[in-house]
Amino acid sequence: MAIVDQSPLSPVADALRALAEAVDRVAALADPGAAPRVEGAEVASVVTGALALAGRLSAVAARAIPVVEADGWWSLEGARSITSWVAAHGRVSHGQAARLVGLGRALRDDLPTTALEVVAGAVSVEAAHVLATVASTPARKVALKASAQDCGEQFLVEHARALSVGQLRVLARRWASHADPEADERGYREATEREFLDLANTTDGWHLTGFLTSEHGHALTVALEAMSGRSADQAGQPAGRRRATALNNVVRTVLDRDLSGATGDHRPQVTVVTDLASLNRALGGAVPDRAMSQPVLRSAGAREVGSAVPDTRGASRSTTDVGGSAVVEPSGGASPPRLVSDVERSSVVEPSGASPPGLVSDVERSSVVEPSGGSSPPRWVSDGERSSVVEPSGGSSPP
């Protein structure tokens, strides 16, 4: 639906028609395939002149958008907002339409001098966009109304005529920071106060909802991208599923490596107390080719030390290192092997008879002193660096 009256009596329609005809003539003259072809300084003038006129026409359109918005023309065709209407009728992206809408409102409400200059071509449309960004808070809008001597809007327009867009952007940013120094902190505090993350335990999983600031959202996005898998089986997965897997990887990495620093020197652990037979069934399998009466626990990361531990009664036993825990296998007898694990190392020395081993655990090393008989109970000995259990020389008392 055309907004402009196309009747011959409409001056706007006549002007637009004459403008279209002028553009057609310029396009025909500047056609690179035409003969004779425009070259040299003349074709350079086509580039600069066309860009300048395009900017002026964009400014004219931006100044007219608030009028269309106020009249309600955009709602007659079912558009959900003025930005959607501009994007559809102007055949531009939604982002560019939003910039034009914002520029039009700023030129109408806060930048009257800039509006005149940009339509006349004295200030580029990009410079007008830069000046529109500073009219973002009430304090800055008040500062724009000041005189040129007090660094108001006229001060910015004078520099916009001479500076490049990049230089003007730096000046505008510093001007805005001086006009309202608390704006950035205030905006950050307001965004931080809106942050939240809710976890709801549902019947078949957990549901996440939340809101993050731009800074925290970018940081989380980068972390998830870094922890996302690159394997071929994950190539066809939806993006949401890959992000969920990456979030789980981030959590496990922090906990397994104790990156939080909240648990001291060691990562969070779960301690389970179980008997040897249940542990053997849980881990599965046994170490083959061993001269022993019962199987010895073995894990996927076990490494065999192959060292022999002398018995106090002359028998020898071989030691197997299972993921940081020591399993000492007896060379004879019916006693099952023992498995002990602590922070650094735990050792179990199996007896050759029926007496149970003694167990000691400390920071540096755990050791066992086997009883050879007698009935005296064990006693503790501490020297500041080492604690040990000293088994009596006789008896069958447990360690």
C-alpha positions as CSV (number, residue, x, y, z in Angstrom):
1,M,0.0,0.0,0.0
2,A,1.6,3.3,-1.0
3,I,1.5,6.0,1.6
4,V,2.3,8.9,-0.7
5,D,-0.5,10.2,-2.9
6,Q,0.4,9.5,-6.5
7,S,-2.1,11.9,-8.0
8,P,-0.7,14.6,-10.4
9,L,-1.7,17.3,-7.9
10,S,0.7,15.9,-5.2
11,P,3.9,17.9,-5.0
12,V,5.6,15.1,-3.1
13,A,4.8,12.6,-5.9
14,D,6.1,15.1,-8.5
15,A,9.3,15.6,-6.6
16,L,9.9,11.9,-6.1
17,R,9.1,11.3,-9.8
18,A,11.6,13.9,-10.9
19,L,14.2,12.5,-8.4
20,A,13.7,9.0,-9.9
21,E,14.2,10.4,-13.4
22,A,17.4,12.2,-12.4
23,V,18.7,9.0,-10.8
24,D,18.0,7.2,-14.1
25,R,20.0,9.8,-16.0
26,V,23.0,9.6,-13.7
27,A,22.9,5.8,-13.8
28,A,22.9,5.8,-17.6
29,L,25.8,8.3,-17.8
30,A,27.9,6.5,-15.2
31,D,27.3,3.0,-16.7
32,P,30.8,1.4,-17.1
33,G,29.6,-0.4,-20.2
34,A,28.3,2.7,-21.9
35,A,30.2,4.3,-24.7
36,P,31.9,6.7,-24.2
37,R,32.7,5.5,-20.6
38,V,33.0,8.0,-17.8
39,E,36.5,7.9,-16.4
40,G,38.9,9.9,-14.3
41,A,37.8,12.7,-12.0
42,E,34.3,12.6,-13.5
43,V,33.6,9.0,-12.4
44,A,35.1,9.8,-9.0
45,S,32.6,12.7,-8.6
46,V,29.8,10.1,-9.4
47,V,30.9,8.0,-6.4
48,T,31.1,10.9,-3.9
49,G,28.0,12.6,-5.2
50,A,25.9,9.5,-5.2
51,L,26.9,8.6,-1.6
52,A,26.2,12.1,-0.4
53,L,22.8,12.2,-2.0
54,A,22.0,8.7,-0.6
55,G,22.9,9.9,2.8
56,R,20.7,13.0,2.5
57,L,17.8,10.8,1.3
58,S,18.3,8.5,4.2
59,A,18.1,11.5,6.6
60,V,14.9,12.6,4.9
61,A,13.4,9.2,5.4
62,A,14.5,9.1,9.0
63,R,12.9,12.5,9.7
64,A,9.6,11.3,8.1
65,I,9.5,8.0,10.1
66,P,8.3,9.6,13.4
67,V,5.4,11.2,11.5
68,V,4.3,7.9,10.0
69,E,4.6,6.4,13.5
70,A,2.5,9.1,15.1
71,D,-0.2,8.9,12.4
72,G,-0.5,5.1,12.7
73,W,0.0,4.4,9.0
74,W,2.3,1.5,9.8
75,S,-0.5,-0.4,11.6
76,L,-2.9,-0.4,8.7
77,E,-1.1,-3.2,7.0
78,G,-0.7,-5.5,10.0
79,A,2.9,-4.6,10.9
80,R,3.7,-5.4,14.5
81,S,5.9,-2.3,15.0
82,I,7.2,0.8,13.1
83,T,10.5,-1.0,12.8
84,S,8.9,-4.0,11.1
85,W,7.0,-1.7,8.7
86,V,10.2,0.2,7.7
87,A,12.1,-3.0,7.2
88,A,9.3,-4.4,5.0
89,H,8.6,-1.3,2.9
90,G,12.2,-0.1,2.7
91,R,13.5,-3.6,1.9
92,V,16.3,-3.3,4.5
93,S,17.3,-5.5,7.4
94,H,15.6,-5.2,10.7
95,G,18.8,-3.8,12.3
96,Q,19.1,-1.1,9.7
97,A,15.4,-0.2,10.1
98,A,15.9,0.0,13.9
99,R,18.8,2.5,13.4
100,L,16.7,4.6,11.1
101,V,13.8,4.7,13.6
102,G,16.1,5.6,16.4
103,L,17.8,8.3,14.3
104,G,14.4,9.8,13.4
105,R,13.3,10.0,17.0
106,A,16.6,11.6,18.1
107,L,16.4,14.2,15.3
108,R,12.9,15.1,16.3
109,D,13.3,15.2,20.1
110,D,16.9,16.0,20.9
111,L,19.0,17.0,17.8
112,P,17.1,19.7,15.9
113,T,20.3,21.4,14.7
114,T,21.7,18.0,13.5
115,A,18.5,17.4,11.6
116,L,18.9,20.5,9.6
117,E,22.5,19.9,8.9
118,V,22.2,16.2,7.8
119,V,19.3,16.9,5.5
120,A,21.3,19.8,3.9
121,G,24.3,17.5,3.4
122,A,26.6,19.5,5.7
123,V,26.8,16.5,8.0
124,S,26.8,12.9,6.8
125,V,24.1,10.5,7.9
126,E,26.7,8.3,9.6
127,A,27.8,11.3,11.7
128,A,24.2,11.9,12.6
129,H,23.9,8.2,13.8
130,V,26.9,8.8,16.0
131,L,25.4,11.9,17.5
132,A,22.1,10.1,18.1
133,T,23.9,7.6,20.3
134,V,24.7,10.3,22.9
135,A,21.1,11.2,23.5
136,S,20.5,8.2,25.6
137,T,20.0,9.5,29.2
138,P,18.1,12.4,30.7
139,A,21.3,14.1,31.8
140,R,22.8,13.9,28.4
141,K,19.7,15.2,26.7
142,V,19.8,18.3,29.0
143,A,23.5,18.8,28.1
144,L,22.7,18.8,24.4
145,K,20.5,21.8,24.9
146,A,23.4,23.9,26.1
147,S,25.2,26.5,23.9
148,A,28.3,25.9,21.8
149,Q,30.4,27.5,24.5
150,D,29.1,25.0,27.0
151,C,29.7,22.1,24.7
152,G,26.1,21.5,23.7
153,E,24.7,20.1,20.4
154,Q,26.2,22.9,18.3
155,F,29.6,22.0,19.6
156,L,29.2,18.4,18.4
157,V,27.8,19.5,15.0
158,E,30.7,21.8,14.3
159,H,33.1,19.0,14.9
160,A,31.0,16.6,12.9
161,R,31.5,18.8,9.8
162,A,35.3,18.4,10.0
163,L,36.0,15.1,11.7
164,S,35.8,11.6,10.2
165,V,33.2,9.2,11.5
166,G,35.8,7.3,13.6
167,Q,37.2,10.5,15.2
168,L,33.7,11.8,15.9
169,R,32.7,8.5,17.6
170,V,35.7,8.9,20.0
171,L,34.7,12.6,20.7
172,A,31.0,11.6,21.2
173,R,32.0,8.8,23.6
174,R,34.1,11.2,25.7
175,W,31.4,13.9,25.6
176,A,28.8,11.4,26.8
177,S,31.1,10.2,29.6
178,H,31.6,13.8,30.8
179,A,27.9,14.7,30.5
180,D,26.7,11.7,32.5
181,P,29.6,9.9,34.1
182,E,27.4,7.5,36.1
183,A,25.4,6.3,33.1
184,D,27.7,3.3,32.3
185,E,27.9,2.2,35.9
186,R,24.2,2.7,36.4
187,G,23.4,0.6,33.3
188,Y,25.8,-2.1,34.4
189,R,24.3,-2.2,37.9
190,E,20.8,-2.4,36.5
191,A,21.7,-5.2,34.2
192,T,23.5,-7.0,37.0
193,E,20.5,-6.7,39.3
194,R,18.4,-8.5,36.6
195,E,20.7,-11.5,36.4
196,F,19.3,-14.8,37.7
197,L,19.7,-18.5,37.1
198,D,17.0,-20.9,38.2
199,L,17.4,-24.7,38.3
200,A,14.2,-26.8,38.6
201,N,14.4,-30.5,39.3
202,T,11.6,-32.0,37.1
203,T,10.5,-35.6,36.8
204,D,13.0,-36.5,34.1
205,G,15.8,-34.0,34.4
206,W,16.6,-30.4,35.3
207,H,15.1,-27.2,33.7
208,L,17.3,-24.1,33.4
209,T,16.0,-20.5,33.0
210,G,18.0,-17.3,33.5
211,F,19.2,-14.0,32.3
212,L,22.9,-12.8,32.1
213,T,24.5,-9.5,31.3
214,S,26.1,-9.0,28.0
215,E,29.6,-9.5,29.5
216,H,28.7,-12.7,31.3
217,G,26.7,-14.0,28.4
218,H,29.7,-13.6,26.0
219,A,32.0,-15.3,28.6
220,L,29.6,-18.2,28.9
221,T,29.3,-18.5,25.1
222,V,33.0,-18.6,24.6
223,A,33.4,-21.2,27.4
224,L,30.8,-23.4,25.9
225,E,32.3,-23.2,22.4
226,A,35.7,-24.1,23.8
227,M,34.3,-27.2,25.6
228,S,32.1,-28.3,22.7
229,G,33.0,-31.6,21.1
230,R,34.4,-31.7,17.6
231,S,33.9,-35.4,16.9
232,A,32.1,-36.7,13.9
233,D,29.3,-38.3,15.9
234,Q,28.4,-34.8,17.3
235,A,28.3,-33.1,14.0
236,G,24.6,-33.7,13.4
237,Q,23.5,-32.9,16.9
238,P,21.3,-29.8,17.5
239,A,23.0,-26.7,18.8
240,G,21.1,-26.8,22.1
241,R,22.2,-30.4,22.8
242,R,25.8,-29.5,22.1
243,R,25.6,-26.6,24.5
244,A,24.1,-28.8,27.2
245,T,27.0,-31.3,26.8
246,A,29.5,-28.5,26.8
247,L,28.0,-27.0,30.0
248,N,28.4,-30.5,31.7
249,N,32.0,-30.6,30.5
250,V,32.7,-27.2,32.0
251,V,31.2,-28.3,35.4
252,R,33.2,-31.5,35.4
253,T,36.4,-29.8,34.5
254,V,36.0,-27.3,37.4
255,L,35.2,-30.0,39.9
256,D,37.7,-32.7,38.8
257,R,40.6,-30.2,38.7
258,D,39.5,-28.3,41.8
259,L,39.6,-25.0,39.9
260,S,37.3,-23.3,42.4
261,G,39.9,-23.5,45.2
262,A,37.1,-24.1,47.7
263,T,38.1,-27.6,48.7
264,G,41.7,-27.2,49.7
265,D,44.4,-29.3,48.1
266,H,42.2,-32.1,46.8
267,R,39.2,-32.2,44.5
268,P,35.7,-33.1,45.8
269,Q,35.5,-36.8,46.5
270,V,32.9,-39.4,47.4
271,T,34.0,-42.0,49.9
272,V,32.4,-45.5,49.7
273,V,33.1,-48.2,52.2
274,T,32.6,-51.7,50.9
275,D,34.0,-55.2,51.4
276,L,36.6,-56.6,49.0
277,A,34.3,-59.1,47.3
278,S,31.8,-56.4,46.4
279,L,34.5,-54.1,45.2
280,N,35.9,-56.9,43.1
281,R,32.5,-57.5,41.5
282,A,32.0,-53.8,40.9
283,L,35.3,-53.3,39.2
284,G,35.2,-56.6,37.4
285,G,38.0,-58.9,36.4
286,A,41.1,-60.2,38.1
287,V,44.8,-60.1,37.5
288,P,45.7,-63.3,35.6
289,D,48.8,-65.5,36.0
290,R,49.3,-64.9,39.6
291,A,50.4,-67.5,42.1
292,M,47.6,-66.8,44.6
293,S,44.6,-68.6,45.9
294,Q,42.2,-65.7,45.3
295,P,41.9,-63.1,42.5
296,V,43.4,-59.7,43.0
297,L,41.5,-56.5,42.1
298,R,42.6,-54.8,38.9
299,S,41.5,-51.6,37.2
300,A,41.9,-50.3,33.7
301,G,44.7,-47.9,34.8
302,A,46.6,-50.4,37.0
303,R,50.3,-50.7,36.6
304,E,52.3,-53.6,38.1
305,V,55.2,-52.5,40.2
306,G,56.7,-56.0,40.5
307,S,58.5,-55.3,43.8
308,A,58.7,-57.9,46.4
309,V,57.8,-57.1,50.0
310,P,59.6,-59.2,52.5
311,D,57.5,-60.9,55.2
312,T,58.5,-60.7,58.8
313,R,58.3,-64.5,58.9
314,G,60.4,-65.0,55.8
315,A,57.7,-65.2,53.1
316,S,57.7,-62.9,50.1
317,R,54.8,-61.1,48.5
318,S,54.5,-59.2,45.2
319,T,52.9,-55.7,45.1
320,T,50.5,-54.5,42.4
321,D,49.8,-50.7,42.1
322,V,46.2,-50.2,41.2
323,G,45.5,-46.6,40.3
324,G,47.5,-45.2,43.2
325,S,46.4,-48.0,45.7
326,A,48.7,-50.9,46.7
327,V,47.5,-54.5,46.5
328,V,49.9,-56.9,48.1
329,E,49.5,-60.5,47.2
330,P,50.6,-63.3,49.5
331,S,52.7,-66.1,48.1
332,G,50.9,-68.7,50.2
333,G,48.1,-69.2,52.7
334,A,44.4,-68.5,52.4
335,S,44.3,-64.9,53.4
336,P,42.8,-62.6,50.7
337,P,44.6,-59.6,49.5
338,R,43.9,-56.2,51.0
339,L,43.3,-52.9,49.2
340,V,44.0,-49.6,50.9
341,S,43.9,-46.1,49.4
342,D,44.8,-42.7,50.9
343,V,45.9,-39.3,49.7
344,E,49.4,-40.2,48.5
345,R,50.0,-43.9,49.0
346,S,48.7,-46.8,51.1
347,S,50.5,-50.1,51.5
348,V,49.1,-53.4,52.7
349,V,51.4,-56.1,53.8
350,E,49.7,-59.5,53.7
351,P,50.5,-62.0,56.4
352,S,51.5,-65.5,55.5
353,G,49.3,-66.9,58.2
354,A,45.9,-66.1,59.5
355,S,46.7,-62.8,61.3
356,P,45.3,-59.7,59.7
357,P,47.7,-57.0,58.6
358,G,48.3,-53.8,60.4
359,L,47.3,-50.5,58.6
360,V,48.9,-47.1,58.8
361,S,48.0,-44.0,56.8
362,D,49.8,-40.6,56.8
363,V,50.5,-37.8,54.4
364,E,53.8,-39.1,53.1
365,R,53.5,-42.9,53.3
366,S,51.4,-45.5,54.9
367,S,53.1,-48.6,56.3
368,V,52.2,-51.7,58.2
369,V,54.1,-53.5,60.9
370,E,53.0,-57.1,61.0
371,P,52.6,-58.8,64.3
372,S,54.6,-62.0,64.8
373,G,52.7,-63.1,67.9
374,G,51.7,-62.1,71.3
375,S,48.6,-60.5,72.7
376,S,49.5,-56.9,73.4
377,P,47.4,-54.3,71.6
378,P,49.0,-52.0,69.0
379,R,50.3,-48.6,70.1
380,W,50.5,-45.3,68.2
381,V,53.9,-43.5,67.7
382,S,54.1,-40.0,66.4
383,D,57.3,-38.0,65.5
384,G,55.7,-34.9,63.9
385,E,56.4,-36.0,60.4
386,R,55.1,-39.6,60.5
387,S,52.5,-41.6,62.4
388,S,52.6,-45.3,62.4
389,V,51.0,-48.3,64.0
390,V,53.4,-50.5,65.8
391,E,52.2,-54.0,66.1
392,P,53.1,-56.1,69.2
393,S,55.5,-59.0,68.8
394,G,53.0,-61.6,69.9
395,G,49.4,-62.4,70.1
396,S,46.6,-62.3,67.6
397,S,45.2,-58.9,68.4
398,P,43.8,-57.0,65.4
399,P,45.7,-53.9,64.2
